[in-house]
Amino acid sequence: MKVLNSFSKTRLAWLLLLISIIIFESSALFFEHVMNLAPCVMCIYERVAMMGIGIAALIGLLAPKNGVLRWLGLAGWGYSAYRGLALAYQHVGFQFNPSPFATCDLFVQFPSWAPLNHWAPWMFEAYGDCAKVVWTFLDLSMPQWLVVIFAANLIVWTVMVIAQFFGNKR
């Protein structure tokens, strides 16, 4: 755990997290703009949760030895991964347990102070159906893969948070 504690205080750790998020976000944009797979409202919200992890990685990357910034990055990472997991799990329910009483919104709803779908519609506008499975890989749909990705993030995050308590005693 001391090794992970030391690693969490390096820019490399936070850079690896950021790179993984850039890869996932780039994949989402590839699916949308190259493969022409229409993102749904839940896809956009999951995309925002993924970006939250990226922002947390940037915060940690600023000064990983600074305890306040590192803990702020860890908090943002944990919160975003948890919210992303909850959204992806709900999205899987829309796909595999359809109900007329449980559907996603028709349009994304962002706060008036951050209308992301107006600022960058190419990235945050939804026009797909949440219940429709448009892509699978190894028999898992995209939201099922997101459950795996967000859960893996939470597992790594948990290990990193626990490692914070195994540093050098002074």
Buried (B, 14 or more C-beta within 10 A) or exposed (E): EEEBBBBBBBBEBBBEBBEBBEEBBEEBEEBBEEEEBBBBBBBBBBBBBBBBBBBBBBBBBBBBEBEEBBBBBBBBBBBBBBBBBBBBBBBBBBBEEEEEEEEBEEEBEBEEEEBBBEEEEEBBBBBBBBBEEBEEEEEBBBBBBBBEBBBEBBEBBEEBBEBBEEBEEE
